[in-house]
Amino acid sequence: MSDLPLVLRFVRHGATAANTAGLRCGGDLDLPMNTIGHEQARSIAERVVLLDPPVGLIVTSDLRRTRETAEAIARRLPGVPLMVEPAFAERRLGEWNLLPIRDSQTWLEAGATPPGGESDQEFADRITRALEALKPELPRRPLLVASKGVARVLGGLTGLDGRLEPANGDVIEFVLSASQAPAVIGSAS
């Protein structure tokens, strides 16, 4: 194995209608990207092609919005395998789905569990297990296409202080071999 640090690159999926309307959209709501999201996915793909070292594996949750973004990237990286890992799906939000973010943000920040949804701890544990399962693939320089909540958990696992709020299309590098904060290396905005 090389002396390079173990890095997981992350991309937040392109926007959905719920995202652009400022509504909650959990992992139990499988929405497609809207027109803006498809434009963001094409822009993301153009930036990902330029990453050095290059991406050797694309990993995505099974949610339509993440798969659509991952597929747009895969079209620009012929020969790079695409792996679907359902455990990287966004937090299940139950009855909070499609509520205005501004009306539900205090509940989320207070650590409340949405009725019919997943607790903070259940979500963090699921993402932690998925990351552990992905670690053998890190030498392949994977790119994880997932949702904002997944980035928040990864930020916590890598020592980030504060709440990570990536925009749709942001590309982030999480250094997993040291306790180092992630760095946003590009944005679709």
C-alpha positions, -999 to 999 in steps of 0.1 A, spaced: 0 0 0 12 35 -8 21 62 17 -9 83 7 -35 91 34 -67 71 33 -92 95 17 -128 92 9 -141 117 -16 -178 126 -12 -203 143 -35 -237 155 -24 -262 145 -50 -278 169 -74 -309 188 -63 -344 174 -61 -377 194 -62 -378 191 -24 -343 204 -20 -349 235 -41 -382 241 -23 -365 240 11 -383 208 22 -369 179 42 -362 148 20 -350 118 40 -338 84 29 -373 70 31 -384 94 3 -369 83 -30 -372 114 -52 -355 119 -86 -333 150 -93 -350 179 -109 -336 199 -139 -313 219 -117 -300 186 -101 -293 171 -136 -273 203 -145 -254 200 -112 -246 163 -118 -231 172 -152 -210 199 -136 -199 176 -108 -189 150 -134 -167 175 -152 -149 184 -119 -145 148 -108 -128 139 -140 -100 164 -131 -94 150 -96 -58 138 -89 -53 111 -81 -82 99 -102 -113 82 -89 -110 44 -91 -145 34 -78 -179 52 -75 -200 43 -46 -236 54 -43 -266 48 -21 -296 31 -37 -317 64 -36 -326 76 -71 -311 110 -66 -277 96 -57 -278 69 -84 -287 95 -110 -257 117 -99 -234 87 -98 -244 76 -132 -237 110 -147 -202 108 -131 -197 72 -144 -205 83 -180 -175 107 -178 -153 80 -162 -156 50 -185 -142 18 -170 -146 30 -134 -169 6 -116 -201 18 -99 -211 1 -66 -245 5 -50 -245 4 -12 -279 9 4 -265 15 38 -252 49 27 -288 62 22 -299 94 39 -314 93 74 -350 81 74 -371 111 84 -406 95 87 -432 122 93 -407 150 89 -404 143 51 -416 173 30 -418 196 61 -401 230 56 -365 228 68 -370 261 87 -399 246 107 -381 214 116 -344 225 120 -346 230 158 -360 195 162 -332 180 142 -305 201 159 -319 191 193 -314 154 184 -351 145 183 -362 114 165 -388 119 138 -420 99 142 -416 69 120 -380 78 113 -345 70 124 -327 83 155 -294 102 153 -276 72 168 -292 46 146 -283 67 115 -247 73 127 -243 36 135 -255 26 101 -231 50 83 -202 40 105 -208 3 96 -211 12 59 -178 31 62 -161 2 79 -172 -21 51 -159 3 25 -124 7 41 -108 -22 21 -118 -2 -11 -101 31 0 -68 23 -19 -90 25 -51 -98 61 -43 -135 58 -41 -160 86 -46 -191 83 -25 -223 99 -39 -247 104 -10 -268 130 9 -261 158 33 -268 138 64 -242 112 54 -217 140 50 -225 152 85 -219 118 100 -186 115 80 -176 149 93 -182 138 129 -162 106 123 -133 126 109 -132 151 138 -150 181 122 -162 205 149 -197 219 140 -224 209 116 -214 202 80 -239 217 56 -228 207 20 -248 222 -8 -260 200 -36 -230 192 -58 -203 200 -33 -172 177 -34 -156 170 -1 -125 150 9 -126 132 42 -92 121 54 -98 89 73 -63 80 84 -60 110 107 -84 132 128 -85 160 103 -114 181 92 -128 176 57 -121 201 30 -147 213 4 -128 211 -29 -154 222 -53 -190 233 -56 -217 231 -83 -232 264 -72 
